[in-house]
Amino acid sequence: MTPARPMLSVGSVRHERLRPASNAFSYGVFTLMLPLRTLGDAALGSTLCARNRFNLLSFYDRDHGDGSTPLLPWIDQLLRSEGINDADGEVWLQTFPRVLGYVFNPVSFWFCHRRDGALRAIVCEVNNTFGERHCYLLDSGGLLRWGQTLSASKVFHVSPFCAVEGSYRFRFMRTSVTQNGEVVERTVARIEYHDSQGPLLLTSVSGVLQPLTNSRAALAFLRHPLMSFGVIARIHWQALRLFIKRVPFFSKPIPPQKALSR
């Protein structure tokens, strides 16, 4: 079996609001897909993409989990606390890298496998612009299937234009595609937000996975040199558009929600 290695996914984010005013956008992004058990404390194997230090691209452990506990002990303890004791295989973390030292991660995905390679659970790690973080645990009580619909009640304030109510529906898909004569893997994460009236937001993050190399890191940066700054800028730009369209505004709930839900 080929050893797991850090991957780079280049693709796009799509977002559509259905009501009371329609609003949609799409833009190019790239993400890292990191095999945390294989990596341990090691570097990422690219001189242009560093771990825990400044570089063109970088990944900082403290940007995830509780910000202080090493990542593997943190995710293992989280899963065990929820009764999941068999996710002892690879843990793949899909996340936005820091670009020139800066990042804002609206959502990161932890794909937690059993030792036999089967997908056991997924943790969706969500950050809001208030500096808060929340994790949604997706667990069916057994093995998960790619393409399966998973759900979680919404308990965390993200957008002032959505109330803290309703639920999310998630679908994660992986397919083999041919690109430039090479067979590669395409990943898609679809997230629907439903309130009492039905679907409200439709979001997807997609991309093609390839091993992280210096040339691919450089090309991703050249295509999207201000990606991290663009993420936060677009969040505020889209908020202004919704405000102009008179979409109802919801204040941030107090107190903050708990740090894990399922």
C-alpha positions in Angstrom: 0.0 0.0 0.0 1.3 3.5 -0.9 2.1 5.4 2.3 -0.2 8.3 3.0 1.3 11.7 2.2 0.1 15.3 2.3 -2.1 16.3 -0.6 -3.1 19.6 -2.2 -6.7 20.0 -3.5 -7.4 22.8 -6.0 -11.0 23.6 -6.8 -13.8 26.0 -5.8 -16.3 27.1 -3.2 -19.9 27.6 -4.2 -22.6 29.2 -2.0 -26.2 30.0 -2.7 -28.9 31.6 -0.6 -32.4 30.8 -1.7 -34.6 33.3 0.3 -35.9 35.8 1.2 -33.6 37.3 -1.4 -31.4 35.1 -3.7 -27.7 35.5 -3.5 -25.0 33.2 -5.0 -21.3 33.3 -5.5 -18.4 31.0 -6.5 -14.6 31.4 -6.3 -11.5 29.3 -6.6 -9.7 27.9 -3.6 -7.2 25.3 -2.6 -7.0 23.2 0.6 -4.5 20.9 2.3 -5.4 17.2 3.0 -3.1 16.0 5.7 -2.7 12.4 7.0 -2.2 13.2 10.7 -1.3 9.7 12.0 1.3 9.2 9.2 2.7 12.7 9.7 3.0 12.7 13.5 5.1 15.8 14.3 6.9 15.8 11.0 7.0 18.5 8.4 4.8 18.4 5.3 7.6 17.6 2.8 7.5 20.8 0.9 9.9 23.7 1.2 7.1 26.1 0.2 4.5 24.8 2.6 5.8 24.8 6.2 4.4 23.4 9.5 4.2 25.8 12.4 6.3 28.5 10.9 5.9 31.2 8.3 6.2 30.4 4.7 4.5 31.0 1.3 1.9 28.4 2.6 1.8 27.0 6.1 -0.1 24.8 8.4 -0.2 25.6 12.1 -1.4 22.9 14.6 -2.8 25.6 16.9 -5.3 26.7 14.2 -7.3 23.5 15.0 -8.8 21.5 17.9 -8.6 23.4 21.2 -5.6 25.4 20.0 -3.2 23.8 22.5 -3.5 20.0 22.7 -1.6 18.1 20.0 -3.9 17.3 17.2 -4.0 13.5 17.4 -4.6 13.3 21.1 -7.2 15.9 20.8 -9.3 14.2 18.0 -8.8 10.8 19.7 -10.1 12.1 23.0 -13.0 13.9 21.3 -14.1 10.7 19.6 -13.7 8.5 22.7 -15.7 11.0 24.7 -18.6 10.3 22.2 -18.3 6.6 22.4 -16.2 6.1 19.2 -13.4 3.8 20.1 -12.6 2.2 16.8 -11.4 5.2 14.8 -7.8 4.0 15.1 -6.8 4.4 11.5 -5.7 7.4 9.5 -7.2 10.8 10.3 -7.2 13.1 7.3 -7.6 16.8 8.0 -8.9 18.9 5.1 -8.3 22.6 5.8 -7.3 25.9 4.2 -3.6 26.6 4.7 -2.2 29.9 5.8 -1.2 32.1 2.9 1.7 34.5 3.7 0.9 33.8 7.4 -2.8 34.5 7.4 -5.8 32.2 7.3 -9.5 32.2 8.2 -11.0 28.7 8.1 -14.8 28.8 7.8 -14.9 25.0 8.0 -12.4 22.2 8.2 -13.1 18.5 7.9 -11.6 15.7 9.9 -12.1 12.3 8.2 -11.5 9.6 10.8 -11.0 6.0 9.6 -10.7 2.6 11.2 -7.5 0.7 11.0 -8.9 -1.3 8.1 -9.4 1.9 6.1 -13.2 2.2 6.5 -14.6 5.7 7.3 -15.9 5.7 10.8 -16.7 9.4 11.6 -16.3 12.9 10.3 -15.8 16.0 12.4 -16.8 19.4 10.9 -14.8 22.2 12.6 -16.5 25.6 12.2 -15.0 29.0 12.9 -16.9 32.3 13.0 -15.7 35.8 12.7 -16.0 36.3 16.5 -13.0 34.1 17.1 -15.1 31.1 18.3 -14.9 27.5 17.2 -17.4 24.6 17.2 -17.3 21.0 16.1 -20.1 19.0 14.7 -19.6 15.2 15.0 -21.1 13.2 12.1 -21.6 9.6 13.3 -24.2 7.0 12.2 -23.2 4.6 15.0 -21.3 2.4 12.5 -19.4 2.8 9.3 -20.0 5.8 7.0 -20.4 5.7 3.2 -19.2 8.3 0.7 -22.3 10.0 -0.6 -24.3 9.2 2.5 -26.5 12.1 3.9 -25.5 13.0 7.4 -27.2 15.6 9.6 -26.6 17.8 12.7 -28.7 20.3 14.5 -27.4 23.9 14.2 -26.3 25.2 17.6 -23.5 27.6 16.6 -23.8 31.2 15.5 -22.0 31.8 12.2 -23.8 34.4 10.1 -25.9 37.3 11.4 -28.3 36.6 8.6 -29.3 33.1 9.9 -30.9 32.2 13.2 -29.4 29.5 15.4 -32.1 27.0 14.6 -32.7 24.2 12.1 -30.2 21.7 10.9 -27.4 21.0 8.5 -27.3 18.1 5.9 -23.9 17.0 4.8 -22.7 14.8 1.8 -19.1 13.9 1.1 -18.2 12.4 -2.2 -15.1 11.0 -3.8 -14.7 10.0 -7.5 -11.8 9.1 -9.8 -11.4 11.5 -12.8 -8.9 11.8 -15.5 -7.0 15.1 -15.7 -4.2 15.7 -18.2 -4.0 12.0 -18.8 -3.6 11.2 -15.1 -6.2 9.5 -12.9 -6.8 11.7 -9.8 -9.4 11.9 -7.1 -12.0 14.6 -7.0 -13.6 15.4 -3.6 -16.9 17.3 -3.0 -18.3 18.3 0.4 -21.9 19.6 0.2 -23.6 21.3 3.1 -27.2 22.3 3.1 -28.7 24.4 5.8 -32.4 23.9 6.5 -34.7 26.0 8.7 -38.4 25.5 9.5 -39.3 26.5 5.9 -36.9 24.1 4.2 -33.6 24.5 2.4 -32.1 28.0 2.9 -28.3 27.8 2.1 -26.6 25.4 -0.4 -22.8 25.3 -0.1 -20.1 23.1 -1.6 -16.3 22.8 -1.5 -14.8 20.7 -4.3 -11.4 20.0 -5.7 -8.9 17.6 -7.3 -6.4 15.9 -5.0 -2.8 15.6 -5.9 0.4 15.1 -3.8 1.7 18.3 -2.3 4.9 19.3 -4.1 6.8 22.6 -4.4 5.6 23.1 -8.0 2.0 22.5 -7.1 2.2 24.8 -4.0 3.7 27.5 -6.1 1.1 27.2 -8.8 -1.7 27.3 -6.3 -0.3 30.4 -4.8 0.2 32.1 -8.2 -3.4 31.3 -9.1 -4.9 32.5 -5.8 -2.2 34.7 -4.1 -4.6 36.4 -1.8 -6.9 33.5 -1.1 -6.9 33.7 2.7 -7.4 37.5 2.7 -10.1 37.0 0.0 -12.1 34.6 2.2 -12.6 37.1 5.0 -13.1 40.0 2.5 -15.8 38.0 0.6 -17.6 37.2 3.8 -18.0 40.9 4.6 -18.8 41.8 1.0 -21.5 39.1 0.9 -22.8 40.4 4.2 -23.1 43.9 2.8 -25.0 42.5 -0.2 -27.5 40.7 2.1 -27.9 43.9 4.2 -28.7 45.9 1.1 -31.2 43.3 0.0 -32.9 43.7 3.5 -32.3 40.1 4.6 -33.3 39.9 8.3 -30.5 40.3 10.8 -30.0 38.1 13.9 -27.8 39.2 16.8 -25.2 36.8 18.2 -26.7 34.6 20.9 -25.4 34.8 24.5 -23.9 32.7 26.0 -21.8 31.0 23.4 -22.7 27.5 22.4 -20.9 24.3 23.6 -17.9 23.2 21.7 -19.2 19.9 20.3 -22.5 18.7 19.0 -23.8 15.8 17.0 
